[in-house]
Amino acid sequence: MPEPQTFKLQSQSGLELEVSTLGATILSLKVPDKTGKPVNVVVGLSSASDYWSKLYLAQGLYLGSTIGRHAGRISGGGIEIDGKRYSLFTENGVHLHGGKEAFDKKIWKVESIESGNNPSITLSYFSEHLEEGYPGNLKISVRYSLTKNNALKISFRATTDQATVLNVTNHAYFNLNGEGSVLDHELELKAESYLDLDQDLIPTGKFNPVKGSLYDYSRKSKIGRSGFNGLDDIFIKHGKGEKAIISSQHSGIKMTVVSNQPAMVIYTPPKFAKLPFKDKAVFDAYPAICFEAQGFPDALNNWNFPSTLLKPSEVFESETSYKFSII
Ligand code: G6D
């Protein structure tokens, strides 16, 4: 396994992004707080090689990594495409986040690095036919750019030579204070519904209305409000637009998530194990929150979900921006 390489991008508005070729992973994202002090808002480890340690891999966290070919869970041990069945790696009967050695564990190739007003880095990966059981030779790229409107934009593009499935996302864990907990962060979600899940967190195919439920953050409120018991759920808002807004009074940083993807997995891990976090950051209960914009999990096994099939004649493109401002 070649040593991962790391690259840094800086924008004129003070954003600083660090990326590793291992998993096209976001190692850190520094954002100026209300006093102008840079805060690392994406949880990361102290060095790129820490992401390959047994201690970290045993946690199954995917900190800041690219998730694919199919983010989320797939039921039934596989998928069927054009009448042909493809078995996928499962643990306890569930296939998660692309399998055992998925996109997050691959070395991606740096295609280009742009500096100037819109600094960006583009990385690519070639996923061979039947890698992790998925059909088709898949060419995928991810472009991280720091935009003039103070955002990190993540753009995916992919093509295949044979019908396959693709549901790719980034698994960044956000904490707008760079440490502690996100329970005091304020959250607003624009979702209309959330997916009903079974005991294995597999979608049942049913859409639950957000309004009036424990998942109703349509009015800005503290994440750790009464009744909060953690989130590991799939929120649905079709079309391109604002999906979530989160802010911290402490740092004064506000983040708005805009995406053209219909689903957003929001995950708040109850705690982190003891890991070598970047800048020796110390975290408490509910240390971070993930906003994984993507297609529908288990889409091929639910006729009423938008498909995640990708055909040779198509080009897959997705775009998600994390825009920062001061409250
Ligand atoms: C757990 O159920 C959660 C997933 O949603 C998350 O992506 C993973 O941990 C890191 O499996």
Residues whose N, C-alpha, C, O or C-beta is under 5 A from the ligand:
A	BS01	G6D	G60 L61 D232 Y267
